[in-house]
Amino acid sequence: MRRGNHTVIVGSRYLSEDAQFDVNRRDLSSGAYAQVRDWSLDTEAVAVYVSDSVSLAGGKLKVTPGLRYEDVRMDFSDGIADKKVDNHPTELLPGLTVGYQASERAFLFANGQRSLVPVQIAQVSRGGDVANETAWNYEVGGRFDVTPRLTSTVTLFRIDYEDQIQFNSNASRFENLGETRHQGIELSNEWRAGTDLTLGLGYTYLDTEQRNGEDAANAEEETANGGAGELPSQVRVNARLGRDFPLSKERNLNLALSVHNLFDEDHYFRGVDVSPVGRIPTPGRAYMLAAQFDF
C-alpha cells in the first residue's frame, strides 16, 4: 500500500511439517531384528510482519521500520524412549533499515534487527533444557560504483547472541552457552568484464567471542581432540558459465555449468550436529549443471 511518501507492506507466512524418522536394523548372520529409532517431529509455524518504508529528502533517504511476530510450535516424541518434548517460542522481532543515496555512485546503508532461531530437533532429542536462540544483528556499509563496470561493497557487521546453543561433549547434549559476540567485515567486488563475463571477488573477516557462561576460555590454540580453537582462513574460488537460448520473444532457456571450489582446496570446520567434536572437512570440488526456462 502506497500513501504519499509511505510504502507499507503487510504479510504472513505459514509452515506445517510432519516428519517420521523410523530406523530399523536386522543382523544378517542371526536374523535378529531391532528398532533403532522411532522419532516423530511435528512443526507448525506462523509469522506475521509489517513494515513502513518512508521516503525522505527527495527520495534519496529511505527509513524502514518493521515488526515481525513469530509463533512456532515444535513437538518431538521418541517412541522407543517414551519421551516427548514440546517447544513453543513466541517472539516480537523489531527491525530498522536506513538507506541513503549519497551520490550517483554511492549508496550507504545501516540496519539493526532482532532474530529468533528456535531450538532444533537434533538439539532437544538428546535431553536437557535448551532455550531458543535470540540475537541482535547490526550492519553498516556502502555500495560504490567505482567505474561503470566495477561495483564494490563494504559491510561491517555484528551479531550479539543472548543464549547461543553449543554441544557439550562431556554431557553429550546441547546447552545454552550464554552471551556470544560475532563481528567482522565483508568486502565484495563485481566486475562486469563484458556482456557475457562477470568476475567477483569477496573477503570476509570474522571474530567471535563468548562473553559469559561456563567454559568461556575462547581458545585460540586447537585442543588435542579438535573440539576448540581458532579456525584457519580459507580461499574458495567458484565459477559459473551460462548461456541464454532464446526460443521465442517471451521464452528463454538458460543452460549453466557451475563449479564449486574450483581448485579443490582443503578446509575444515567444527562439528555441531553430525559430529559434535573434532574437524569436519568441507566439500571438495563439485559440479552442478542447471537449466532455467522462462516463459
N, C-alpha and C positions, 0 to 999 in steps of 0.2 A: 504494500500500500504506500503510495507516494502522496504526500501533502506538503506543498511548499518546498522547503529545504530538508524535509524529513523523508527517509525511506524506512518503513517499518516492515520487518519480516517476522512472521509467526509460523512455527512449525512443530511437528511432533514425529516421534519415531517409536515403533512398537516392534518388539522382538520376542518370539516364542521358540524355544528349543527343547526337545526331548531326546535324550541320548541314553542308550542301554549299552553297557560295557560288560560283555559276558565272555569270560576266558575259561576254557576247559583244557585238560591235559590227560592224555592216555599213554601209559607206558607200553611200548610195542612189544617188549620182551615178556611182560607178565600179564598184559591186558588190564592192569589196574587203572581205574578212572578216578579223576579228582576234579572238582570245580575249584579253579584258582581264584577267579574274581567274578563278582556279581554286583556291579555298580549301576545305579540309576541316577541320572543327572537331569534335572529339570530347571530351566531358566525362563523367566518371564520378566521383561523389562519395558518400561515406558519412559520416554523423555519428552519434555515439552520445553520449548525455548522461544524467546522473543528478543529482538534486537532493534535498535533505532539508530540509523546512520544519519548524522546531522552534517550537512554540507555548509561550510563557512568560507569566508574570505574569497568569494567568487568561485567557489568550487575547488580551491587549492587545498583546503584543510577539511578533513573528514574525521569526525569523532563518533565512535560507535560503541555505546554501552550495550551490554547484553546480559541476559539471565537465563540459565538453564536449570531445569528441575529433573533430577534422576530418581526413579523408583525401580529398584531391582530386587527380584525375588529369586533366590537360588537355593534349590533343595537337593541335597545329596544323601543317598542311602546306600549302605553296604549290606547286601543280603546275607553274606557269609558271617560277618562280624555282628550282624543285627545292630547296626549303628546308623543314626540319622543326624544330619547337620543341616540346619536352616540358616540362611543368611539373607537379611532383608535391609540393605542400606537405602536410605533416602537422603538426598543432599541437594542444597541450593548452590549453584555454581555461577557466581558472577564473573564478568569479564569486561575489559575496556580496551578498545583498539583505537589508535590515533595514526592517521596518515597525512603527510604534508608534501605537496608537490613544490619543493623549494625552487626549482628552476625547470627549464625544459628537459634537462638531462639528469636531474637529481630528485629522487623521491625518498623521503625519510619516514620511518615508522617506529612505533613503540606499542607494546601491548602487555597486559597483565591478565592472567586468567586463573581461576580455581579449577582443579581437576579431581576426578574420582576414579580410582581403579578398584573395582570390587574384588574381594578375595576369590582366587581361582579354585576350581575343584581339586586340582592336584595339591593345593596347599592345605585344604581342610580335610582331605582324605587321610592324612597322617595323624589327625587328632590335634589337641591343643586349642587354645583360644587365640585366634588370629583376627585382628581388626582390619578393616578396609583401608587401603592407602589413599591419602588425600595430600594434595600439594598445591603450592602457588607457583605459577610459571610466568617468567618475565622475559621479554625480548626488546631490544632496541637496535636499530641499524639503519642502513640506507642502501638504495639500489641506484647505480650510476651508469649512464650511457657514456662510456669513455670515448668511444667513437661510434659512428652509425652501425658498426658491425660487432662491437665489443661491449658487453654489459657485465659489470662487476657488482657483487652484493657482499656486504659485510654485516654480520649479525652477532651481537653479544647476547648471551642467554644465561639464565639462572633458574634452577628448579629447587624449591625448598619443600622437601617431604616432611610431614609431621610424624608419620608412622610407617616407614618403608618396611617391606617384608623381606626376610632373608632366611635361608635354610640353616638350621643349627645341626651340624653333623653329629655332635655329641649326643643330642637328644633325639636325632633322626626325625625332626619335624620342623615346620616353618614357624617363625616367630616374628613379631614386630621389633625392629631394631630401635626405633625412636626417630629422632630428627636426623636427616641427612641433607647435604647440600651438593648439588651438581651445577657446575658453571663452566663457561668456556666461550670460544669464539668460532664462528663458521665463516669461511671465505669461499666464494664461488665466482667463477668467471665463465662466460659463454661467448664464444667467438663464432660468428656466422661467416665461415670462410667462403661460402658460395651458396647458390640456391639448393645444392644437393649435399652440402657438408657443414656440419656443426661440431665444434670441438668444445669440451667442457673441462674445467679444472677446479677441483674443490679441496679444501683443507679444513679439518676440524680439530680443535684442541679441547680436551675435556679434563677437568679436575674435579675429583669427588672427595667428600669428607663426611664421616659420621660425627654428628655434633654432640650426641649424648647417648645414654644407654650402655649396656654391658658390652665388653669386648671392643671398645672404641679405639683400638690401637692405630687404625689407619696405616697398616703395614705397607712399606714401600718395597722391602726385600721379600721375595717369594718364599713362602713356607715350604717345608720338605714335602708335604703332600699336595702342593699346588693349590691349596684352598684359598689362599690370600696372597696379596702382593700386587704391585703395580703392573698393569698390562703394557706390553711394548707397543710402540707405534707401528702402523702398517700403511702400505701404499697399495691401493687397489685400482686397477685400470679395467674399465668396462667399455665395450664398443657395440654399436648398433648400426647396421646397414639396411636401409629400407628403400623401397621404390613404389611409386604410385602407378597404377594401370587404369586409366580412365576407361570405363566400359560404356558410359553414355554421359549425357550432360549432367545428370543428377546421381549417377552411380560411379563409385570408385573402389578399386581393390588395391590394398597396400600389403605387400609382402616384405617381411623383415627377418633378418638373422641377427641375433644378439649373442654376444659372448661376455659372460660374467667372469671376472678375474682372468683377464686375457693372458697374463704372464704366469699364471698358476702359482702365485705367491703363497707361502705358508704363513698361517697366523692361527691364534687360538684365543678363546675367551674363557671365563669362569663358568662352570656348570651351575645351573639353578634348579632345573626340574629333572631332565633326563639323566643327569649325572651331577649331583649336588656338590661333589668335591673333586677338585683337580682340573686339568686342562681339557677343553673341548675344541677340536680343530674346526676351523671354518671351512666351508665348501671350497674345493679346488675349482679348476676351470670347468665352466658349464655352458652349454649351448641351448639356445631357445629359438625355434622357428615359429613365427606368428603370422597370421593373416587377419586383416581387418577389412570388412566390407561395409561401405557407407552407401545408404540408399534413401 
